[in-house]
Amino acid sequence: MKISAVLFDLDGTLIDSAPNLMISWASTLSEIGIKVTPQDIKKYVGLSPKVIVSKFIPDPSNELIEELKERRKIYFKKNMKYVKLFDDALDLLNYLKKAKIKAALATSMGKDMLIDIIQYFNLDNYLCCWVSADDVQNPKPEPDVFLKALELTGEGKESALGVGDREYDIIAIKKAGIKSVLVKRDEYSACKSVTPDITVNKLDELIPLIEP
């Protein structure tokens, strides 16, 4: 495939932040009397804070969501040691950099935490741009973050790939009109309502398929 830009989801695709996010959200919600275990959060990892909070609090106000985001950020930063960059993700990012193919992030993470992650793993050495949930109007599974990321790369849909590890990533990528790649990280990577264009078990499997 002739590719000039690859648009990545972040959580579960490039990094494994699920353990941290699960602990952070469970601790945050428990502070306000909602008894949630980290395992209860797992299947929602990668969705926007508003969507996650709405799973446990009916029709939460914007003020409450912002307050909970701030509390969660404190826990997340304290537990950063639980976040890791997937080895196969680093292999692919290195290949894209050498091949001069643009790499961008299209994530549901808030901008504040996203910057912490980028700095922690030095991802700015590999990425041309990034789009957070705070930069668009509609979260995944709407296509906004992928469309905005593609716009920032300056490349066209016909030469782009969108990569994610969840069904809502693939739905968003397909709505954006971009060729989709599913990386199967765990049991929650199954797609029932949509079929990815490409499915891999590890991101470095894409290397022989991508031509600059």
Summary of the structure (lengths in Angstrom):
residues: 212
radius of gyration: 16.5
end to end distance: 8.1
largest distance: 52.1
contacts: 698
relative contact order: 0.19
helix: 50%
strand: 15%
